[in-house]
Amino acid sequence: MTTNRSNCVEAQMLIRKPVATVFQAFIDPEITRNFWFTKGSGSLEPGKSVTWEWEMYGFSTDVFVKEIKADKLISITWNSPPTTVDFEFTPHGGHATYVVIRNYGFDKEGDELLRVIMDSTGGFTTVLDGLKAYLEHGIQLNLIADKFPDRNIK
């Protein structure tokens, strides 16, 4: 089955840490919870399904890991109906990593598609901003919890 990539969200950021460190931040939920979701049911492994939770919103989603290329790519599907998210990691100089996140395979059209693309673009940009602050400076900015304060149930 071919996935439609014509409606693709993209967010990117330079993270001033080695590629192995940045890659591991997305693989290991104990690290990821510091800048994105609050709880993950396990580390990402090819062919494995995990659950990611955002406890402050009472929300969770199942994630299926399609492919992992160490220090290069993590490809998952998530949500319902499922879309694909690719996390690409490129070394930049000796001690930095350029991260590109692409989300595609949306089944929406028109205004509904525009809304989903805007939400996804903003969400992944926020994730990368939080990642940068956490890995480079050891700061948890609470960006995800503060994005929708009126929806926060905690």
Buried (B, 14 or more C-beta within 10 A) or exposed (E): EEEEEEBBBBBBBBBBBBBEBBBBBBBBBEBBBBBBBBBBBEBBEEEEBBBBBBBBBEEBBBBBBBEBEEBEBBBBBBBEEBBBBBBBBBBBEEEBBBBBBBBBBBEBEEEEEEEBBEEBBEBBBBBBBBBBBBBEEEEEBEBBBEBEEEEBEE
